Amino acid sequence: MSNDLEELTKLNKDYVDSVQNCDVKRFDEILAQDFYATNPDKSLVDRAAFLKQTAIPVKIKGLTAEDVKIRILGDFAIIHARTSYLDAEGRQAFGRYTDCWAKQNGTWLAVSAHVAR
């Protein structure tokens, strides 16, 4: 389980970094084919729409994850965290996210995400 925890910790960092850096390529590697995300505006998007929106440059800076809680439940994991970032006007802002991961054929893949700001 410690290997899973280390791997999920790295994947969580990759996920957050990919949001900040609009890294569609990395997301393409770590998202399950049946991935869905709930955006802060309450819209639900599938994998293709998520990758498309990820390519759009973000207006926030300094995105970091804090108070990360990783819960491993066999071949399924839930990651809860708080985000900290500067908004488009340079003001400090915060949010939360919950990501769900599933181990498929020995590889952890994100299957779901929910973001709140």
Residue frames relative to the residue before (quaternion, step in Angstrom):
aa qw qx qy qz dx dy dz
M 1.0000 0.0000 0.0000 0.0000 0.00 0.00 0.00
S 0.6066 0.5624 -0.3766 0.4171 3.63 1.04 -0.62
N 0.6102 0.5319 -0.3568 0.4663 3.60 1.08 -0.63
D 0.6330 0.5174 -0.3250 0.4753 3.58 1.03 -0.79
L 0.6500 0.5147 -0.3177 0.4599 3.58 0.94 -0.84
E 0.6483 0.5025 -0.3146 0.4777 3.59 0.95 -0.82
E 0.6715 0.5002 -0.2988 0.4578 3.57 0.90 -0.93
L 0.6807 0.4782 -0.2921 0.4719 3.59 0.90 -0.88
T 0.5939 0.5510 -0.3586 0.4638 3.59 1.10 -0.62
K 0.6729 0.4772 -0.2878 0.4864 3.58 0.94 -0.88
L 0.6557 0.5103 -0.3137 0.4596 3.59 0.94 -0.87
N 0.6203 0.5353 -0.3406 0.4612 3.57 1.04 -0.73
K 0.6488 0.4986 -0.3115 0.4832 3.59 0.97 -0.85
D 0.6358 0.5273 -0.3245 0.4609 3.59 0.96 -0.88
Y 0.6427 0.5338 -0.3189 0.4476 3.58 0.97 -0.90
V 0.6855 0.4724 -0.2839 0.4757 3.59 0.82 -1.01
D 0.6493 0.5080 -0.3144 0.4707 3.60 0.94 -0.87
S 0.6487 0.5263 -0.3185 0.4480 3.59 1.01 -0.79
V 0.5975 0.5291 -0.3622 0.4815 3.59 1.10 -0.62
Q 0.6933 0.4886 -0.2828 0.4478 3.59 0.77 -1.05
N 0.7878 0.3523 -0.1568 0.4803 3.58 0.94 -0.91
C 0.4064 -0.7324 0.4566 0.2997 3.60 1.29 0.16
D 0.2663 0.8096 -0.4748 0.2198 3.55 1.05 0.84
V 0.1676 -0.8238 0.5390 0.0521 3.55 0.26 1.33
K 0.6214 0.5622 -0.3412 0.4259 3.59 0.99 -0.79
R 0.6850 0.4644 -0.2976 0.4760 3.60 0.85 -0.91
F 0.6274 0.5230 -0.3422 0.4645 3.59 0.97 -0.78
D 0.6242 0.5466 -0.3424 0.4408 3.59 0.97 -0.80
E 0.6721 0.5002 -0.2852 0.4655 3.59 1.13 -0.65
I 0.7999 0.3468 -0.1600 0.4628 3.60 0.95 -0.79
L 0.6066 0.5382 -0.3685 0.4544 3.62 1.22 0.01
A 0.4560 -0.6554 0.5292 0.2872 3.57 -1.01 0.84
Q 0.6303 -0.5508 0.3900 0.3837 3.57 -1.18 0.50
D 0.7465 0.3681 -0.2085 0.5136 3.61 1.10 -0.66
F 0.2364 0.8086 -0.4980 0.2054 3.61 1.22 0.59
Y 0.0074 -0.7552 0.6553 0.0135 3.55 -1.20 0.74
A 0.1043 -0.7864 0.6062 0.0572 3.57 -1.16 0.63
T 0.2546 -0.7025 0.6412 0.1746 3.52 -1.20 0.72
N 0.3038 -0.7762 0.5358 0.1348 3.54 -0.64 1.22
P 0.6795 -0.4882 0.3496 0.4215 3.60 -1.24 0.31
D 0.6730 0.4806 -0.3033 0.4735 3.63 1.13 -0.55
K 0.5453 -0.6549 0.3432 0.3950 3.57 1.41 0.23
S 0.4707 0.6481 -0.4685 0.3728 3.61 1.20 0.21
L 0.2935 -0.7276 0.5959 0.1714 3.54 -1.19 0.67
V 0.0349 -0.8114 0.5834 -0.0137 3.59 -0.75 1.04
D 0.4170 -0.6782 0.5437 0.2657 3.53 -1.16 0.64
R 0.7755 -0.3714 0.2472 0.4467 3.54 -1.34 0.06
A 0.6758 0.5046 -0.2994 0.4460 3.60 0.83 -1.01
A 0.6795 0.4750 -0.2910 0.4774 3.60 0.91 -0.89
F 0.6220 0.5389 -0.3367 0.4574 3.59 1.06 -0.73
L 0.6587 0.4956 -0.3094 0.4741 3.59 0.92 -0.88
K 0.6372 0.5283 -0.3230 0.4589 3.58 1.02 -0.80
Q 0.6989 0.4503 -0.2856 0.4767 3.61 0.89 -0.88
T 0.5900 0.5778 -0.3634 0.4313 3.59 1.15 -0.55
A 0.6304 0.5564 -0.3301 0.4290 3.60 1.10 -0.64
I 0.5909 0.5634 -0.3653 0.4473 3.60 1.21 -0.40
P 0.4823 -0.6847 0.4523 0.3065 3.63 -0.67 1.02
V 0.3757 -0.7261 0.5341 0.2156 3.56 -0.94 0.94
K 0.3982 -0.7270 0.5157 0.2168 3.54 -1.18 0.62
I 0.5833 0.5616 -0.3808 0.4465 3.57 1.28 0.10
K 0.1939 -0.7708 0.5962 0.1130 3.55 -1.27 0.41
G 0.8316 0.2751 -0.1774 0.4486 3.52 -1.29 0.45
L 0.2200 0.8054 -0.5230 0.1717 3.60 1.09 0.63
T 0.0849 0.7786 -0.6162 0.0824 3.55 -0.81 1.06
A 0.3531 -0.6967 0.5805 0.2300 3.53 -1.27 0.49
E 0.0643 -0.7885 0.6117 -0.0066 3.55 -0.98 0.92
D 0.8240 0.2036 -0.1507 0.5068 3.55 -1.28 0.37
V 0.1711 0.8183 -0.5229 0.1664 3.58 0.96 0.96
K 0.0576 -0.7742 0.6303 0.0033 3.54 -0.90 1.03
I 0.0847 -0.7941 0.6018 0.0097 3.57 -0.63 1.15
R 0.0801 -0.7936 0.6032 -0.0034 3.54 -0.69 1.17
I 0.1270 -0.7989 0.5865 0.0405 3.57 -0.53 1.19
L 0.0416 -0.7931 0.6060 -0.0449 3.53 -0.74 1.19
G 0.7709 -0.2493 0.1285 0.5718 3.56 0.46 1.22
D 0.7916 -0.2270 0.2094 0.5273 3.56 -0.68 -1.14
F 0.6377 0.4488 -0.3230 0.5362 3.57 1.24 0.52
A 0.0128 -0.8020 0.5972 -0.0097 3.58 -1.01 0.76
I 0.1810 -0.7511 0.6271 0.0989 3.52 -1.20 0.68
I 0.1091 -0.7826 0.6115 0.0421 3.55 -0.90 0.99
H 0.0959 -0.7646 0.6371 0.0163 3.55 -0.83 1.12
A 0.1562 0.7937 -0.5799 0.0966 3.60 -0.96 0.75
R 0.3881 -0.6521 0.6010 0.2510 3.48 -1.41 0.33
T 0.2114 -0.7676 0.5875 0.1446 3.57 -1.04 0.68
S 0.1348 -0.7394 0.6553 0.0753 3.48 -1.30 0.59
Y 0.1741 0.7841 -0.5756 0.1532 3.58 -0.91 0.89
L 0.4223 -0.6340 0.5638 0.3192 3.56 -1.33 0.10
D 0.3854 -0.7304 0.5119 0.2363 3.57 -0.81 0.97
A 0.7713 -0.3813 0.2460 0.4463 3.58 -1.31 0.04
E 0.7039 0.4314 -0.2562 0.5028 3.59 1.17 -0.57
G 0.5755 -0.6227 0.3615 0.3878 3.58 1.29 0.10
R 0.4923 0.6495 -0.4345 0.3835 3.59 1.27 0.26
Q 0.5349 -0.6089 0.4824 0.3323 3.54 -1.14 0.68
A 0.0340 0.7918 -0.6074 0.0544 3.56 -0.93 0.94
F 0.2068 -0.7752 0.5892 0.0958 3.53 -1.28 0.44
G 0.0064 -0.7808 0.6245 0.0151 3.53 -1.26 0.41
R 0.2886 -0.7141 0.5955 0.2285 3.55 -1.33 -0.25
Y 0.0295 -0.7835 0.6183 0.0548 3.51 -1.28 0.41
T 0.1443 -0.7292 0.6602 0.1072 3.49 -1.34 0.45
D 0.0483 -0.7875 0.6144 -0.0078 3.56 -0.72 1.11
C 0.1937 -0.7623 0.6077 0.1098 3.55 -1.05 0.80
W 0.1256 -0.7939 0.5949 0.0091 3.52 -0.95 1.02
A 0.1012 -0.7752 0.6206 0.0610 3.57 -1.10 0.69
K 0.3596 -0.7007 0.5706 0.2325 3.54 -1.04 0.79
Q 0.0009 -0.8024 0.5922 -0.0731 3.54 -0.49 1.29
N 0.8293 -0.0753 -0.0108 0.5536 3.56 -0.61 1.19
G 0.7422 -0.4413 0.2127 0.4574 3.57 0.97 0.93
T 0.6867 0.4459 -0.2695 0.5069 3.60 1.29 0.00
W 0.3833 -0.7056 0.5475 0.2356 3.58 -0.92 0.93
L 0.0192 0.7858 -0.6162 0.0498 3.57 -0.86 1.05
A 0.4648 -0.6501 0.5197 0.3021 3.57 -1.09 0.73
V 0.1505 -0.8056 0.5701 0.0575 3.55 -0.84 1.03
S 0.8076 0.0405 0.0093 0.5883 3.56 1.18 -0.48
A 0.0227 -0.7780 0.6277 0.0125 3.55 -1.20 0.63
H 0.0520 -0.7641 0.6427 0.0201 3.54 -1.16 0.71
V 0.0753 -0.8192 0.5683 -0.0171 3.57 -0.63 1.18
A 0.0384 -0.7776 0.6275 0.0068 3.57 -0.97 0.88
R 0.0583 -0.7806 0.6217 0.0279 3.55 -1.07 0.81
